[in-house]
Every structure is written in structure tokens, then in C-alpha cells.
Amino acid sequence: MKGDFKIRYRDLDTKGKFIRSIWGGAFSLAFLYWVISVATGVEGNRDFDNVYIKVWLPLVATFIVVGDVVYMYTKWKKEEKSKQ
């Protein structure tokens, strides 16, 4: 029903899951980039002065989030097409 406010992920339809994956992915990537910039910006902190943490971790996380968004979009469109 339109106008229902659903909090739990499993109660959402595929359009709601797609929208939540966009918002959740954006917030999680923003938080990840912020944490990495703060951790690597501290001078003298050699624990995070690593190419895997600076480059590969954000790159892999970005690909995972984009893959999830693309998967949810195709699932949503496939469900809409089957309803017609």
C-alpha cells in the first residue's frame, strides 16, 4: 500500500529494496572514505600507510556497492515486467 512506512528490509518490495541499497551504499561508502582519510591523514601513523588500505579496500567496496545496486535494479525491472 502506498504511504506505508516500512523499516524492516524483508518487508520492502523490490523497488524499496533498490532505493534502500542506493542510500545504504552511498552512506557506507562515504563513511568508509571518511575513515580511511582520517586514518591515513594522521602523520606518524604507519599502520594505515598501506596501498591495500588506501586504494584496494575502497575500490573493492565501491565495486561491491555498484554491483549490488545494479543487481537490485535488474531484479526490480524484471519484477515490474512480470507484473504487466
Wavefront OBJ file of the C-alpha trace (Angstrom):
o trace
v 0.000 0.000 0.000
v 1.326 3.427 -0.923
v 2.273 5.594 2.010
v 3.258 2.723 4.279
v 6.475 3.320 6.131
v 8.400 0.073 6.418
v 11.571 -0.189 8.437
v 12.469 -3.844 8.070
v 14.264 -4.787 4.860
v 12.342 -8.007 4.303
v 9.002 -6.148 4.340
v 10.001 -3.955 1.386
v 9.115 -4.605 -2.221
v 11.899 -4.714 -4.803
v 11.616 -1.001 -5.584
v 12.049 -0.205 -1.887
v 14.996 -2.560 -1.653
v 16.580 -0.861 -4.661
v 16.140 2.583 -3.111
v 17.482 1.392 0.223
v 20.520 -0.174 -1.460
v 21.281 3.164 -3.137
v 21.041 5.109 0.130
v 22.788 2.482 2.220
v 25.574 2.071 -0.307
v 26.151 5.803 -0.548
v 26.287 6.244 3.227
v 28.536 3.233 3.758
v 30.983 4.332 1.051
v 31.040 7.885 2.403
v 31.780 6.532 5.884
v 34.489 4.207 4.550
v 36.200 7.003 2.614
v 35.985 9.288 5.638
v 37.523 6.682 7.961
v 40.353 5.958 5.530
v 41.101 9.642 5.021
v 41.188 10.253 8.763
v 43.291 7.164 9.458
v 45.816 7.852 6.712
v 45.890 11.595 7.318
v 47.417 11.249 10.763
v 51.131 11.844 10.486
v 53.274 9.200 12.011
v 50.585 6.513 11.704
v 52.353 3.862 9.649
v 49.749 1.169 10.316
v 47.465 2.611 7.653
v 50.209 3.677 5.267
v 49.492 0.708 3.035
v 48.393 0.580 -0.599
v 45.827 -2.125 0.195
v 44.030 0.054 2.707
v 44.369 3.292 0.762
v 43.487 2.010 -2.710
v 42.237 -1.562 -2.890
v 39.797 -1.579 0.020
v 37.813 1.450 -1.252
v 37.979 0.183 -4.828
v 36.644 -3.268 -3.949
v 33.967 -1.794 -1.676
v 32.854 0.557 -4.450
v 32.586 -2.319 -6.942
v 30.554 -4.350 -4.439
v 28.127 -1.494 -3.797
v 27.742 -0.717 -7.503
v 27.207 -4.427 -8.222
v 24.535 -4.601 -5.530
v 22.733 -1.547 -6.926
v 22.831 -2.944 -10.467
v 21.561 -6.331 -9.239
v 18.675 -4.740 -7.324
v 17.770 -2.560 -10.321
v 17.620 -5.515 -12.702
v 15.617 -7.507 -10.164
v 13.162 -4.615 -9.743
v 12.728 -4.141 -13.504
v 12.292 -7.885 -14.044
v 9.573 -7.984 -11.381
v 7.805 -4.970 -12.905
v 7.893 -6.599 -16.325
v 6.441 -9.854 -14.971
v 3.533 -7.977 -13.330
v 2.429 -6.499 -16.655
l 1 2 3 4 5 6 7 8 9 10 11 12 13 14 15 16 17 18 19 20 21 22 23 24 25 26 27 28 29 30 31 32 33 34 35 36 37 38 39 40 41 42 43 44 45 46 47 48 49 50 51 52 53 54 55 56 57 58 59 60 61 62 63 64 65 66 67 68 69 70 71 72 73 74 75 76 77 78 79 80 81 82 83 84
